[in-house]
């Protein structure tokens, strides 16, 4: 079974160039667990705070409709968008702006399966955190996003390689 | 007793513009404790990670002799410089470079009263930390530097205002 991994694949899992480079150096992976373990190790032990900020900056604001967004960001926000009315969207937008003003980066949450009201409540709750604490939480959320996306990639690579082998 | 505080005063305590602005908004202070409490609150609760990195970037590399350095940085490194021989200086320089490569910011330690070998041992020990953990330690060290410098400033302001009052 041959998996062909390119740096761009990892860059679409996380916007940190360091993360993508280190993952490319480790690939290919024995199995999905190997890929996830490598990703956790690289994200938490090798990517520095500048790399974290770079990855955060690659995310669209939750609930935004104005900026171009990757297919994956759209999929992850499906539930949020389906459950949002205009006033929730407005409030999300306002709180996103307050959050970014306080912490210096976009509010990051693994939105998959979460409704807009749940996300808004979480944003308000996290707004009270100290900047350092919030940085750690945002990094954990980014890790969840990486795991989700890496899983999708892994399965599509497996499918491709098994189709090639037929 | 009138203390005249300017934003530049706080900028020479810490290179974060946000820190200096917020301190200026709180000044003047009832006493040194008020000043220190305000500084801790602002540094840990209001300055975001970008502000921390901005403050770190204002420090010279420990043991450096090539860059221009503030009088205060020189004073804080007096013990380190007096106890360093050429090989320690070379090793400090090499480890500083490794540290910066891993963490993305300069190694920061409240050097006041510390010898060069102690600083080098601490640098090697801290090098093994995760980037997020190290960011927190560096911020605590920066806070110690701020406390030292604020104390010096506070006493000089007090002296100036009592001389004016004579």
Interface residues (C-beta under 8 A of the other chain):
Chain A: X44 X45 X46 X47 X48 X49 X50 X51 X52 X53 X102 X103 X104 X105 X130 X131 X132 X135 X136 X139
Chain B: X44 X45 X46 X47 X48 X49 X50 X51 X52 X53 X102 X103 X104 X105 X130 X131 X132 X135 X136 X139
